[in-house]
Amino acid sequence: MKRISALAGVAAVSLILTACGGGGSQESAPEGEGSEAAGGATEVSVVTWWEAGTEKEGREALVEVFESEHPDFKFNNAAVAGGGGSQAKQKLAADLAAQNPPDTFQAHAGAELTDYIEAQQIEDVSALYDEFQLNEAFPETLIDRLTVDGKIYSVPTNIHRANVVWANNAVLEEAGIDPTTPPADVESWIADMKKVKEAGKVPITVGMAWTQLNLLESILIADLGPEAYNGLFDGTTGWDSAEVTTALEHYGEIIDLADKSYLNEDWEPAMNPVINGEAAYNVMGDWAVAAFNASEKVYNEDYVAFPVPGSEGVFDFLADSFTLPVGAKNVDGTKAWLQSISGKPGQIAFNTVKGSIPARADLTEEEIGQFDEYQQDAMKSFAEDTIVSSIAHGAAAPVAVSNAMNDACAKFAQGASDVAGFQAELVKAAEPMTK
């Protein structure tokens, strides 16, 4: 097992719901039009959940590119705050049901879009892939994950990796652990966490339910391997199997070692103890690199990042993407937004801030050089590793399934169920995929 940088050489995309606050939607206008903004530009109503921290900074960078490339349109922030979008999706569902959609909304690429597609609430945007030449710009592995029955329904801004351990070097060294040599498997990793606890520091932090599911899927990948993990979604691997039981037992040991004061917090508050040297580990998608950069921490000096032990060579994929809703009032504005978020300037501006990597695979060496060391490693990993899809971030499972698994994780972390009860709840949650 090597660090991601070693794994990749030296030279890289996740669905879950995090909380959001209120939101607003644009007032009615004639079909195909938007309301007038100051200066005569036409507003494009966009729903995202990038409303805090580095996510907000990334959105602002993207908006700047959009309004520069399309001065006839003005970004209208119809966002609802929080990480991952659970409350955002509730507000969005109500607006879509009332046939009052925003001009575009953020969703995770993959299975999360299933409900919208089946309800005929989002348009096929395959023609835009031809118009914007995205079939040539995006790697085939990504196009395959975006395609449903021969059609594509969203345009990704980025690619994230979910199965990443973030570790504070000083805390590990204080416990006698070499940060340059990650553990070989989950059991060895748990043993290292116990060393950290004995040294008087917090072994690992875990946040709210969706971050718990992010951790759980990473343990499943590590213990089951990519083929058996993929089998969880087509029924070839049973959620009630002995191998899943082993993974849940490992997960339970890790939750027992975690600082439970963060169980109701979003990912950034839960990551801060690792950044600040109060805790050893946190498992989070690679948007976390932006938080370390914002704190002026140096990769491979102050902190390391590596695949969850046992999952080296596996890239747990998710992507943030945007749609064209059926009945959108400003279709031309939506198409302009989708063009900007998928073009090189937009993808570079957004991803260099957010910590993700571009969905485009056609960047020049000079353009790649604008990204930090971790991101360059991640680009290489996405090109070379075995790709699997994230449960927590909507790529592998429909919203109803991931929501039910969130609930099961929260109940287990609070001590309201044991491993057997937890496994039974996961079996029930997975039924829509496996029956």
N, C-alpha and C positions, 0 to 999 in steps of 0.2 A: 504494500500500500504506500503510495506516494502522495504528496500534496497535489492539489489540482494542477498547480503549475508544472510539477514534474510529470504528472500523469499526462498532461497535454503536450509536454515539451515546452520550449519557450517560444514562443512565436510572438461560439458558442452558444430553450425557451421554456408556466404553471398556471387552477380555477378556484379559488375559494372565496368565501364570503367574509368580509369583515364589516364592522358596523358603520352606519352612516346616519347623518342627521337629516334635516328637512330637505327640501328641494323645490325648485320652481320649474314650471314649464311655460313655454311661450304661448301667448294668446293666439287665438285662431286667426288665420289669414287664408286667402284664397289658395287653393291647391297649387303646389309648385312655387309658391312665393313665401317669403319670410317677412317679419316686421322690420320697419326701418329703424336703424340705429343712428346714433349721432354721426353726422358727416355724410349721411345718405347711404351708408353701407347696409346690406341686407343681413340680418342676424341669422346665425345658424345655432339652433338650440342643441347643446351637447350635454349628455349625462355621463359623468364619470364618478369614480370614488377617489380620485387623486386630490384630496383636499387638505393634506397635512404633510409637513416635513419634506423629505426629498421627493416624494411622489408629486406634491404640489409644484415643486420647483421644476420637475420634468415636464409637467403639463404646461407650465408657463413658457418654457422654452419651445415646446411644440406649438403653442398658440402664436408665439412670435413669428415662427416660420410660416404658419398658415396665413396670418394676416399680411405678411410681406409678399407671399406668393399669390394671394388672392385678395387684393385690396377692396374688391367690390363686396366682400363678405366680412362680417364681424362675428367673432366668437361670443356666444351667449352661454355663460356658465349656468347650466341647469343641474348642477351637481348636488349630491348628498354626501355628507362627510363620513369618513371612517375607512377602515382597511378592509378590502375585499368585497364589500358591497351588499351585505345582507339586507340592511334597511333600504339601500338604494334599489335593490331588486323588488322589494315590496312596493315602494312608490312607483317604480316603473311598471310593475304588473298591473297596478290599478289604472295607470294612464293608458296602457295598451288595451286593457279590457274596455275602457271608456272610449276607445278609438281616438285618443288624444295623445299620439306618440310624440316624443321629441324628434328632432331631425335625425339624430343618431345617438346611439348609446353604447357604452362600454360593456363588453361581455368577454368571458374567457373563451378562447377558441376551443372547439371540441364538443364533447357531449353536453356541456352546459347550454348549448344553443338548441338542443333537441326540442324542448318545449316550445320555443318560439317558432321553430320550423313547422312543427306539427300543428300549431295553432294558426299558421299562415300569417304571422305577425312581422316577419322580416323577409326582405326580397333576396332573390338570387342575384349575387353581384359578380357572377362569373365573367360577364361581358367587360366589367371594369378591369379584370385581370388581363384581358387582351388589350384593352385601351391603354392601361398603364404599364404594360409589358411586365407584369408581375410573375407570370409563369416562368419567365426567364430569370428574373431577379431572385425569387425565393427558391430555396433548395427543394428538391423533390420530396424529401422526408417531411417537410412542412406542408407542402401542397397536399400530400396524401392525408395528413391529419386534419386539414381544413375541408376536405371534400366529402360531401354527403350525397350518396346516390348520384354521383356525377356533377353535383352543383356545389358552389362555394357561397357561403352566406355571411362572411365577415372578412375584414382586412386587418391583419395584425400590425401593431406598432412595434412589437419586440418579441423576444424569446427569453424566458427565464428558466432557471434550474432550481428545483425545489429541494433536492436531497443533499443539502450542503450543511456541514458543521462549521460554525464560526467559533474560534477558540482564542482566548487571551494567553499570549506566550508567557507573560510573567507569572500568572496564576499557575500554569502548568509546570513551569520550572520550579516554583516554590514547593510544589508537591512531588518533585523528583521525576517529572515526565518530560521527555524530549518532544517539543512541539514540532520538530521537523520529521518525526516518525509517527504518523497516525497509527492507531490500533488496527489490527488485521481483521477483526470481526466485532460483532456487537458485544459478545461476552468480554472480550479484552477491553473494549471501550468502557463497559460498566465497571470493570476492575479499576480502570484509571479514574473514573468518577469517585470511587470509594477512597482512592488515595487523596483526591482533592478534598473530600469531606474530612478525612483524618488530619489534613493540613490546616483545617479551620476555615476553608473557603466554600462557597456555594458550588456544587458540582455542575449544575445545569439549571437554566431558567426556561420556563415554558409559559406562554401567554394564554390567551382566550381559546375558545373551542377550536376555531379553524387552525390555529397554530399547533394545537394538540393533534389534530388530524394530519397536518403536514408532517409532524414527527412520526406518527403511527405509520403512514404510508412509506416513509423512508426506512423504518424498521422492517416492514413487510418486504420491501425490495431487497434489503440486505440479507434477510433470513431465507426468503423464498427463491431469490434469483429472478432475473427478468422474465423468463418464460413462464414460471409458475405464477409470478405476480400478474402478468397479463391474463393468465387463466382465470383470475378472480372476476374478470369482467365478461367472460363468455361461458362460465360454468365449468370449465375444465379443471379448475382448482376450487375446491370447496371452501367456503368461508368457515365451515364447521370442521375442517381437516385438522389433523394433529400438527402439521407444519405451521398453520396459522395460530394454533394454541401456543406453540413455542414462541412465536413472534410476539404474541400478546403478553406472555409471561415476561419476556425481555422488556417490552414497553412498560409493563407495570413496575418493574424494578427501577426503570429510569424515572418514571413519574414519582416514585417514592423518594428518589434522591433529589428531586427538583424543589426549588423554592416556590412554594404554593401561593405566596403572596401576589404573584403575577397572573394567576389563573383567569382573572377577569380583565386583564390588560391587553391592549393591542400589541403588535409585534415590536414596535420601537421601544416602548417602555420595558418590555421583557428583554430586549437586546442590550439596553443601556448598561446593566451590570457587567456584561462581558466587555463592552467597550471601555468601561471605567475601571476594570481590574478587580471587581467584586465577585465575579463568577467565572467559571472556566469555559462552559460550553453553551451554545444555543443552536438549534437546528432551524434554519430559515432559508427561504428562497434568496437568490443572489441579488435581490434589490437591497439586501442588507449592506452590501459593499458601499453603497452611497452614504449610509449612516456612519460607517467607519471613516470614510473620506472626509465627511463633514466635521468629524471630531479630530481630524488631522492625524489619524493613526496610519501607520505605514504597514502595508501588506508584507508578510513574511518577516517583519521585524517586531511590530507590536502585536500582530495577530496573524493567524493562519486560517485558511479555509480548505476543507477537503471533503470528498464525498462521505456520507455516513458510512462508518466502517462496515465492510462487507459489500458495499455497492460501488466500489471503484469500477470505472468503465461503463457505468450506467448513468444516463442523463434523464432525470425525472422532469419531463417537459410540461410547460404551460406557456400560454401567450395571451397578452391583453390584445383585444381586437375591437373593432367598431363595425356597426351594422347600418343598413339602410332599411328603416322600418316601413312597413306597409302603411300608406297614408301620411308619410312625412310631408310637412307643409313646404319645406324648402329643399326639394330634391337636388337642385343644382348646387346649393350650398353644401349638402351632404357629400355629393360627389367631389366637390373641391376639398372638403375636409379629408376624405378618404385618399385623395391624391397626395395631399401634403403629408399625412401620417405614414404613407407607404414609400414616399420618395426618399432619396438619399439625404437631402438636407434635414428633413423632419426626423428621420430615423437616427441620424447622427446626433442632432441637437437633443433629442429626447433621451436616448439611451446613454449618452455620456454622463448625463445628470442622474438618471434613475438607477443605474447599476446593471441594467439588463443589456442584452446584445441585440443588434439589429436583426430583423427577420431576413433582410436581404443578404445574399451570399456573394454579391458582386462588388464588394468594397475593394478599393485599391489598397496597396500596402501603406500609402500615405494616409488614407482615410482610417485604416485600422490603427495606425499609430496615434490617433486622437484618443483612443480608449486606454484605460489603465491596464496594468499587468494582469489583474484578475480577469477582466473582461476579455482580454486577448486569449487567455487560457481557456475561458469558457467558449469562445468562438471555435477554438480548435477541438474542444471536447464535443461540442454539438455536431461537428463534422465527422468525428471519428467514433464516438461511443455508441452503445446500444441505447436506443431511445425508447422510453416508456412514458406513459401519460399520468399526470397527477390526478388523484382523487380530490384532494382538498381544493384544487384550483380549476375544477370543472372540465379538465381535458379528458378524463376517463369515465366520469359518471354524471348522470343528469342531476339537476339541482335538488330534486326531492331525495335522491340517494345521499348526496353529500351533506345535505341538511340533517338527515336522520343520523348519519355517522357523526356529525358534529355533536348532536345531542347525546349520543352514546359516549363519546369521548369526554364531554363535560361531566356527565354523570359518574363515569369511572374515576376521573381525576379528583372529584370531590369526595370519593370514597363511598358513593351510593350504590356501587355494584362491584362484584368480584370479577375475576377473569372469565369464569364460566358465564356469568350474566352478561358481561360485556360482549363476549363472543356471540351469544344468542341474539343480542340486539343488532350486532353487525350482520349476522345472517339474515335477519328480518329486513334490515335496511337495504341489503343488496338484492332482495327478491325481484325488484323491477328489471334488473339487468340479467338475472340468472335463471329465472323461471321459464 
